[in-house]
Amino acid sequence: MCGELSAIETVCHLIVINELEECIISIPSPFDSDSVIDLYVNLQKNTKNKVEIINGSPYISCNVKLDARILSADENSNYFEEENLKLINAYANSYMKNQIENYLYKTSKDYKSDIAKFGKYAVSHFLTWKDWLNYDWCDNYENSFFDVDVNVDIISSYLIS
């Protein structure tokens, strides 16, 4: 066994491998540093993963699209105003991008394990099976670089005004 994932890392794993059904994620509130906003999240579209080999190292891109609904509120925040929703969207995008990148670097650098199975995308860059075996994906995966693009779309709220 190579290690354990936290709850948010497990959510990130499910997002990257397109198996997230739904979950609730708490993000820092842009309005109050001591509070969080709970979001009900699901995949809007399948995550698009792409692997390139650049200078011998894997360059892995993940394009993530999520739908979210605000579940929590406090008495001083008006989540229905467009400016506030934009700010929450920006925070959600930044938070999820950071969490997914942390998960990817943890599995590649610390665990040295391709649990998201990016190798299935990388194998197409090799002309023969022997070339693929000689590249030794398992050893080279730890040299990966990641580019994560996240778009969280807060489509509405369950809040009642």
C-alpha positions as CSV (number, residue, x, y, z in Angstrom):
1,M,0.0,0.0,0.0
2,C,1.4,3.4,-1.0
3,G,-0.7,5.8,1.1
4,E,-4.1,7.2,1.9
5,L,-6.2,9.9,0.3
6,S,-8.2,12.4,2.3
7,A,-11.9,13.0,1.7
8,I,-11.3,15.9,-0.7
9,E,-8.5,14.0,-2.5
10,T,-11.0,11.1,-3.0
11,V,-13.5,13.6,-4.5
12,C,-10.7,14.9,-6.8
13,H,-9.8,11.3,-7.8
14,L,-13.5,10.7,-8.7
15,I,-13.6,13.9,-10.7
16,V,-10.5,13.1,-12.7
17,I,-11.6,9.5,-13.5
18,N,-15.2,10.7,-14.3
19,E,-16.9,8.7,-11.6
20,L,-18.1,11.5,-9.4
21,E,-21.9,11.3,-9.0
22,E,-22.5,14.0,-6.4
23,C,-21.0,15.4,-3.2
24,I,-21.0,18.3,-0.9
25,I,-17.8,20.4,-0.7
26,S,-17.1,23.3,1.7
27,I,-15.1,26.1,0.2
28,P,-13.7,29.2,2.1
29,S,-16.2,32.1,2.0
30,P,-15.0,35.1,0.0
31,F,-17.1,37.2,2.4
32,D,-15.8,36.0,5.8
33,S,-12.5,34.3,6.3
34,D,-13.8,32.4,9.3
35,S,-16.7,30.7,7.5
36,V,-17.3,28.3,4.6
37,I,-19.9,27.9,1.9
38,D,-21.2,24.4,1.3
39,L,-21.7,23.5,-2.4
40,Y,-23.6,20.5,-3.8
41,V,-21.4,19.5,-6.7
42,N,-21.7,17.1,-9.6
43,L,-19.9,16.7,-13.0
44,Q,-21.3,18.9,-15.7
45,K,-19.4,17.0,-18.4
46,N,-16.9,14.3,-18.4
47,T,-13.4,15.4,-17.4
48,K,-11.2,15.7,-20.5
49,N,-7.8,14.2,-19.8
50,K,-4.8,14.5,-22.2
51,V,-1.2,13.3,-21.9
52,E,1.7,14.5,-23.9
53,I,5.3,13.5,-23.6
54,I,7.5,16.7,-23.5
55,N,11.3,16.3,-23.2
56,G,10.7,12.8,-21.8
57,S,8.3,13.8,-19.1
58,P,4.5,13.4,-19.0
59,Y,2.6,16.6,-19.3
60,I,-1.0,15.9,-18.2
61,S,-3.9,18.2,-18.8
62,C,-7.3,17.9,-17.1
63,N,-10.3,20.0,-18.1
64,V,-12.9,19.8,-15.4
65,K,-16.5,21.2,-15.6
66,L,-18.6,21.0,-12.5
67,D,-22.2,22.1,-11.6
68,A,-22.7,23.5,-8.1
69,R,-25.6,24.7,-6.0
70,I,-25.1,26.7,-2.8
71,L,-26.4,24.9,0.2
72,S,-25.4,27.1,3.1
73,A,-26.1,30.7,4.0
74,D,-25.4,33.1,6.7
75,E,-27.6,36.1,7.7
76,N,-25.1,38.7,6.3
77,S,-24.6,37.3,2.8
78,N,-26.8,37.8,-0.2
79,Y,-25.9,35.0,-2.6
80,F,-28.6,36.0,-5.1
81,E,-26.7,39.2,-6.2
82,E,-24.8,38.6,-9.4
83,E,-21.6,40.1,-8.1
84,N,-21.7,37.8,-5.1
85,L,-22.3,34.7,-7.3
86,K,-19.4,35.7,-9.5
87,L,-17.1,36.0,-6.5
88,I,-18.3,32.6,-5.2
89,N,-17.7,31.1,-8.6
90,A,-14.2,32.5,-8.7
91,Y,-13.4,31.1,-5.3
92,A,-14.9,27.7,-6.2
93,N,-12.8,27.5,-9.4
94,S,-9.6,28.4,-7.5
95,Y,-10.3,26.1,-4.6
96,M,-11.1,23.1,-6.8
97,K,-8.1,23.7,-9.2
98,N,-5.8,23.8,-6.1
99,Q,-7.3,20.7,-4.6
100,I,-7.1,18.7,-7.9
101,E,-3.5,19.8,-8.5
102,N,-2.5,18.8,-4.9
103,Y,-4.1,15.4,-5.4
104,L,-2.3,14.8,-8.7
105,Y,1.1,15.9,-7.4
106,K,0.6,13.8,-4.3
107,T,-0.1,10.6,-6.2
108,S,2.8,11.3,-8.7
109,K,5.5,12.6,-6.4
110,D,4.7,11.1,-3.0
111,Y,3.0,7.8,-3.9
112,K,4.6,7.4,-7.4
113,S,1.4,5.7,-8.5
114,D,-0.8,6.4,-11.5
115,I,-4.1,5.6,-9.7
116,A,-6.0,7.8,-12.2
117,K,-4.7,5.6,-15.1
118,F,-3.2,8.4,-17.2
119,G,-1.0,5.7,-18.8
120,K,-3.9,4.7,-21.0
121,Y,-3.7,8.2,-22.7
122,A,0.1,8.1,-22.8
123,V,0.5,4.8,-24.6
124,S,-0.7,6.3,-27.8
125,H,2.5,8.3,-28.1
126,F,4.6,5.2,-28.6
127,L,4.8,3.4,-32.0
128,T,5.5,-0.1,-30.6
129,W,4.8,-2.0,-27.4
130,K,8.5,-2.3,-26.9
131,D,8.9,1.5,-27.0
132,W,6.2,1.8,-24.4
133,L,7.8,-0.8,-22.1
134,N,11.2,0.9,-22.6
135,Y,9.8,4.2,-21.5
136,D,8.8,2.6,-18.2
137,W,5.6,4.6,-17.5
138,C,5.6,3.5,-13.8
139,D,8.9,5.1,-13.2
140,N,8.4,8.2,-15.4
141,Y,4.9,9.0,-14.0
142,E,6.6,10.6,-10.9
143,N,8.2,13.2,-13.3
144,S,4.7,14.4,-14.5
145,F,3.7,18.0,-14.8
146,F,0.0,18.9,-14.5
147,D,-2.2,21.6,-16.1
148,V,-5.6,21.7,-14.5
149,D,-8.4,23.9,-15.8
150,V,-11.6,24.0,-13.7
151,N,-14.9,25.6,-14.5
152,V,-17.4,25.5,-11.7
153,D,-20.9,26.7,-12.8
154,I,-23.1,27.7,-9.9
155,I,-26.3,27.2,-11.7
156,S,-28.8,28.2,-9.0
157,S,-29.4,27.9,-5.3
158,Y,-31.7,25.9,-3.1
159,L,-32.0,29.0,-0.9
160,I,-35.4,30.5,-0.4
161,S,-35.5,34.3,-0.3
